[in-house]
């Protein structure tokens, strides 16, 4: 036995020693595995961030800059690819025109919209305007007598520096349910000259000058309004607009704002007021904290209303104050809180004084996460309006609005569902919607959706959509 023990002892000692070495190695492997997982996570986030920058890029120059910064090789472009890259926008059907503050901005048009910008700039848009495509009150009212034709020509790159001349004409409806001196559609013609200077997406400055015909009922030649477009000594049908933005990198502070002055007879497809010599401005400060994960926003604004439902001669000297808080923490939902209080006296037709009060509170939250290998996204929006009908000219006065959506992303299939509920004194309804998108090939996607709207003690309305999306390697 003693002989056996003497033979086994060295092996036992060696085993224990090697076991300690193995345990140490396993701990080291686990340590480096955690580091590898952390690096992999950071790489995935970096790749996702680069993809977002690529999707947000609005010019080939930005794409080439991203490729250079991230070591992505680029093939030499053909002549056709250069021409295709210069097409900024090409749309047939419903689209949103978003050109300038004094011509056409954020309006829905059913027609054609083309934008081309190589070393020079050109754009053309024409179609019917639809401000009220989802209003349940006046679905049978004739609101489709509005249209716009607009052409733009300039020199330079609009995403860098450019000078652009715009010409617009069309018909605008000035009757939205409120009494006014002009009850029919108005024909208008106008033009603007805009100068743009951009260092990057965070630092830019622009200035715009515009002239339009004065409001007349009937045809423009009969109203003898053509001459008013070149009478520069008459400021009544003139508009100017300045806007800018900059960032202070040392303090992570973003400053932005605009100043707009329009004469009482100035008209455009962006503004809804007339017979009002109006000055509008906005100043905004966005301050980031905690490595840009928390952002506090403060705003001051005056006469910044682009709402077709307010009185056309809306004018006030009151300055609105609002505050907004955004919180973006890792592994937690993004949360945004906003409060917009305000009260004011304003003058209607130079003889009637009214008071408006606005008390708006909103919360929004979004969260992207993975469950059993499936990527998901959840969203919640809540708005509360704390006013009375006599306090405000806006339709959505006292009431609440809630919207919830859920998206599930498979490898080839994307599903999304949503629920919206609106409760106001004069209108209550809810909306259910569901959409699906499927990738038949890497270059071909099809999709469709249904939307159900139910008005309390009223009718139900169905909406549907079908879409096809193709991607070509050479074209985009």
MOSUL-V752972 format. One record per pair of residues at least 12 apart in sequence whose ideal C-beta (glycine too) atoms are under 8 Angstrom apart, sorted by sequence separation. I is the first residue (numbers start at 1). GAP is how many residues later the second one is. D is the distance in whole Angstrom. If there is no record, write none. Layout:
BEGIN
i->{I	I}
gap->{GAP	GAP}
d->{D	D}
END
This chain:
BEGIN
i->{54	96	97	112	113	131	152	153	173	174	194	195	213	244	245	264	285	303	324	325	343	344	366	367	385	386	405	406	419	435	436	450	451	53	95	96	112	130	152	172	194	195	213	243	244	264	284	285	303	324	325	343	344	366	385	405	418	419	420	435	436	450	451	94	95	111	112	113	130	152	171	172	194	214	243	244	263	264	284	285	302	324	342	343	365	366	385	404	405	418	419	435	450	94	111	112	131	151	152	171	172	193	194	213	243	262	284	302	323	342	343	364	365	384	385	403	404	417	418	434	449	50	94	95	97	109	111	128	130	150	151	171	172	192	193	213	242	243	262	283	302	304	322	323	342	364	384	385	403	404	417	418	433	434	448	449	93	110	111	129	150	151	170	171	192	193	211	212	241	242	261	282	283	302	322	341	342	363	364	383	384	402	403	417	433	448	93	95	109	110	128	129	150	169	170	192	211	241	242	260	261	262	282	283	301	302	322	340	341	363	364	382	383	402	403	416	417	433	448	92	109	128	129	149	150	169	191	192	211	241	260	261	282	300	301	322	340	341	362	363	382	383	401	402	415	416	432	433	447	448	50	92	109	110	127	148	149	150	168	169	190	191	240	241	259	260	281	282	300	320	321	322	340	362	381	382	401	415	416	431	432	446	447	91	104	108	109	126	127	148	149	168	169	190	191	211	239	240	259	260	280	281	299	300	301	321	339	340	362	381	400	401	415	431	446	447	91	107	108	126	148	168	190	214	239	258	259	280	281	282	299	320	338	339	361	362	380	381	400	401	414	431	446	447	90	91	108	125	126	147	167	168	189	190	214	239	258	279	280	281	298	299	338	360	361	380	381	399	400	413	414	430	431	445	446	89	90	99	107	125	126	146	147	167	188	189	213	238	239	257	258	279	280	298	299	318	338	360	379	380	399	413	414	429	430	444	445	60	89	90	108	125	146	166	188	212	238	257	278	298	299	318	337	338	360	361	379	399	413	429	444	445	60	89	99	124	145	146	165	166	187	211	237	257	297	298	318	336	337	359	360	379	396	398	399	412	413	429	444	87	88	123	124	146	165	166	188	211	212	236	239	256	257	296	297	318	336	359	378	379	397	398	412	428	429	443	444	87	88	97	123	124	145	165	166	210	211	235	236	237	238	256	296	297	316	318	335	336	359	378	396	397	427	428	443	59	87	88	123	164	186	187	209	210	236	237	239	255	296	297	316	335	336	358	377	378	429	442	443	58	86	122	143	163	164	186	209	210	236	237	255	256	295	296	316	335	357	376	377	435	437	443	86	121	122	163	186	187	189	208	209	210	254	294	295	315	316	334	357	376	86	121	122	163	164	187	188	208	253	254	273	294	314	315	333	334	376	377	120	121	162	163	182	184	187	207	208	253	254	272	294	295	333	334	358	375	376	414	89	120	121	162	207	208	253	254	272	293	294	313	314	333	357	358	374	375	83	120	121	161	182	206	207	252	253	271	272	293	313	332	356	357	374	82	94	120	121	161	189	206	251	252	270	272	276	292	293	313	355	356	358	374	389	119	121	161	189	205	206	252	273	275	276	278	293	311	356	389	119	158	160	191	205	206	272	274	275	276	277	320	109	138	146	159	190	205	273	274	276	385	117	145	154	156	189	204	252	272	273	316	107	117	121	129	174	204	236	273	131	203	273	121	129	202	203	104	202	203	202	333	104	103	192	215	97	99	214	202	215	97	99	212	214	212	213	211	212	210	212	59	210	215	215	103	104	103	100	99	88	275	190	190	188	314	188	186	311	310	309	310	309	309	103	307	103	102	100	182	100	181	172	61	62	172	59	61	61	170	59	168	174	58	168	102	101	103	100	102	100	148	182	178	180	176	177	180	176	178	178	102	102	174	102	101	129	100	101	101	102	101	102	107	107	104	105	106	103	104	105	102	103	104	103	102	101	102	100	97	132	131	106	105	178	137	136	136	136	136	136	136	136	84	84	85	84	81	80	78}
gap->{12	12	12	12	12	12	12	12	12	12	12	12	12	12	12	12	12	12	12	12	12	12	12	12	12	12	12	12	12	12	12	12	12	13	13	13	13	13	13	13	13	13	13	13	13	13	13	13	13	13	13	13	13	13	13	13	13	13	13	13	13	13	13	14	14	14	14	14	14	14	14	14	14	14	14	14	14	14	14	14	14	14	14	14	14	14	14	14	14	14	14	14	14	15	15	15	15	15	15	15	15	15	15	15	15	15	15	15	15	15	15	15	15	15	15	15	15	15	15	15	15	16	16	16	16	16	16	16	16	16	16	16	16	16	16	16	16	16	16	16	16	16	16	16	16	16	16	16	16	16	16	16	16	16	16	16	17	17	17	17	17	17	17	17	17	17	17	17	17	17	17	17	17	17	17	17	17	17	17	17	17	17	17	17	17	17	18	18	18	18	18	18	18	18	18	18	18	18	18	18	18	18	18	18	18	18	18	18	18	18	18	18	18	18	18	18	18	18	18	19	19	19	19	19	19	19	19	19	19	19	19	19	19	19	19	19	19	19	19	19	19	19	19	19	19	19	19	19	19	19	20	20	20	20	20	20	20	20	20	20	20	20	20	20	20	20	20	20	20	20	20	20	20	20	20	20	20	20	20	20	20	20	20	21	21	21	21	21	21	21	21	21	21	21	21	21	21	21	21	21	21	21	21	21	21	21	21	21	21	21	21	21	21	21	21	21	22	22	22	22	22	22	22	22	22	22	22	22	22	22	22	22	22	22	22	22	22	22	22	22	22	22	22	22	23	23	23	23	23	23	23	23	23	23	23	23	23	23	23	23	23	23	23	23	23	23	23	23	23	23	23	23	23	23	23	24	24	24	24	24	24	24	24	24	24	24	24	24	24	24	24	24	24	24	24	24	24	24	24	24	24	24	24	24	24	24	24	25	25	25	25	25	25	25	25	25	25	25	25	25	25	25	25	25	25	25	25	25	25	25	25	25	26	26	26	26	26	26	26	26	26	26	26	26	26	26	26	26	26	26	26	26	26	26	26	26	26	26	26	27	27	27	27	27	27	27	27	27	27	27	27	27	27	27	27	27	27	27	27	27	27	27	27	27	27	27	27	28	28	28	28	28	28	28	28	28	28	28	28	28	28	28	28	28	28	28	28	28	28	28	28	28	28	28	28	29	29	29	29	29	29	29	29	29	29	29	29	29	29	29	29	29	29	29	29	29	29	29	29	30	30	30	30	30	30	30	30	30	30	30	30	30	30	30	30	30	30	30	30	30	30	30	31	31	31	31	31	31	31	31	31	31	31	31	31	31	31	31	31	31	32	32	32	32	32	32	32	32	32	32	32	32	32	32	32	32	32	32	33	33	33	33	33	33	33	33	33	33	33	33	33	33	33	33	33	33	33	33	34	34	34	34	34	34	34	34	34	34	34	34	34	34	34	34	34	34	35	35	35	35	35	35	35	35	35	35	35	35	35	35	35	35	35	36	36	36	36	36	36	36	36	36	36	36	36	36	36	36	36	36	36	36	36	37	37	37	37	37	37	37	37	37	37	37	37	37	37	37	38	38	38	38	38	38	38	38	38	38	38	38	39	39	39	39	39	39	39	39	39	39	40	40	40	40	40	40	40	40	40	40	41	41	41	41	41	41	41	41	42	42	42	43	43	43	43	44	44	44	45	45	46	47	47	50	51	51	51	52	52	53	53	53	53	54	54	55	55	56	56	58	58	59	60	63	64	65	66	67	70	74	77	78	79	79	80	81	82	83	84	84	85	86	87	87	89	90	92	92	94	94	95	96	97	97	98	98	99	99	100	100	100	101	101	106	107	107	108	108	110	121	130	131	131	132	132	132	133	133	134	137	138	138	139	140	140	141	142	157	158	159	160	162	163	164	164	164	165	165	165	166	166	166	167	168	169	169	170	172	176	177	200	201	215	290	291	293	317	319	322	323	325	390	391	391	392	393	394	396}
d->{6	6	5	7	5	7	6	5	5	6	6	5	4	7	8	6	7	7	7	5	7	6	7	8	6	6	7	8	7	6	6	7	4	6	8	7	7	7	7	6	7	8	7	8	7	4	7	5	6	7	7	7	8	5	6	4	8	6	8	7	7	7	7	6	6	7	6	8	7	5	5	5	4	6	7	8	6	8	7	8	7	4	8	4	7	8	5	7	8	7	8	3	5	7	5	6	7	7	8	7	8	7	8	6	4	8	5	7	7	7	7	8	5	8	7	7	5	8	5	6	7	7	5	8	7	6	2	6	8	7	5	5	6	6	5	7	6	8	5	7	7	8	7	6	5	7	5	8	7	8	7	8	6	6	7	5	7	5	6	4	7	8	8	8	6	8	8	7	7	5	8	7	5	5	7	7	8	8	5	7	8	8	5	5	7	6	8	5	4	5	7	6	4	8	7	4	5	7	8	8	5	8	7	7	7	7	4	6	5	8	7	7	4	7	8	7	8	4	5	8	7	5	6	7	8	7	7	8	8	5	7	8	4	5	5	8	8	8	7	5	7	8	7	5	8	5	7	7	7	7	6	5	6	6	7	6	5	8	8	5	6	6	7	8	8	4	7	8	7	7	7	8	4	6	8	6	7	8	8	6	5	8	5	7	7	7	8	8	7	8	6	7	8	6	8	8	7	5	8	7	8	6	8	6	8	7	7	8	4	7	8	5	5	7	7	8	4	6	5	7	4	6	3	7	7	8	5	6	8	5	7	5	8	5	8	7	8	4	8	8	7	5	5	7	8	8	7	7	5	5	8	7	7	7	5	4	7	7	4	8	8	5	7	7	5	7	8	7	5	7	4	8	8	7	8	6	6	7	7	8	7	7	6	5	6	5	7	8	7	7	5	7	5	7	8	7	5	7	8	6	5	7	8	6	6	8	4	4	7	8	7	5	6	6	5	5	5	5	6	6	8	8	8	8	6	7	7	3	5	6	8	8	8	4	8	7	6	6	7	5	8	6	6	4	7	8	3	8	6	7	7	5	8	7	7	6	8	4	6	8	4	8	5	5	8	8	8	6	8	4	5	8	6	8	4	7	7	4	7	8	7	6	4	7	6	6	8	7	7	6	7	7	6	6	7	7	8	5	5	4	6	5	8	7	5	8	7	5	6	6	6	7	7	4	5	8	6	5	4	7	5	7	8	4	4	5	7	7	6	7	7	8	7	6	7	8	8	8	7	7	6	7	6	7	5	7	8	8	7	8	6	8	7	8	4	5	5	7	4	8	8	8	6	7	6	7	7	8	6	8	6	8	7	8	4	6	8	7	8	7	4	7	8	5	7	7	8	7	7	4	8	7	6	6	5	5	5	8	8	4	8	8	6	6	5	8	4	7	8	8	5	8	6	7	8	8	7	8	8	7	7	5	7	8	5	8	7	7	7	8	8	4	4	6	6	4	7	6	7	6	7	8	5	7	8	7	7	5	6	8	6	7	7	7	8	8	8	5	8	7	8	4	7	5	7	8	6	6	7	5	8	7	7	8	6	7	8	8	6	8	8	7	5	6	8	6	7	8	8	6	6	7	8	7	7	5	5	7	8	8	6	7	7	6	7	4	5	7	5	8	6	5	8	8	7	6	6	6	7	8	8	6	6	8	8	6	8	6	8	7	7	6	8	7	5	6	7	6	5	8	6	7	8	6	7	7	4	7	6	7	7	8	8	5	7	8	5	7	6	8	7	6	8	5	6	5	7	7	8	8	7	6	5	7	8	7	6	4	7	7	6	5	7	7	5	5	6	8	6	7	7	7	7	7	7	7	7	7	5	7	7	6	7	5	7	7	6	4	8	6	8	8	8	5	7	6	6	6	8	5	8	7	5	5	7	7	7	7	8	6	8	6	7	7	8	7	6	4	4	5	7	6	6	6	6	8	7	8	8	5	7	8	8	7	7	7	7	6	7	8	7	8	6	8	6	6	7	8}
END
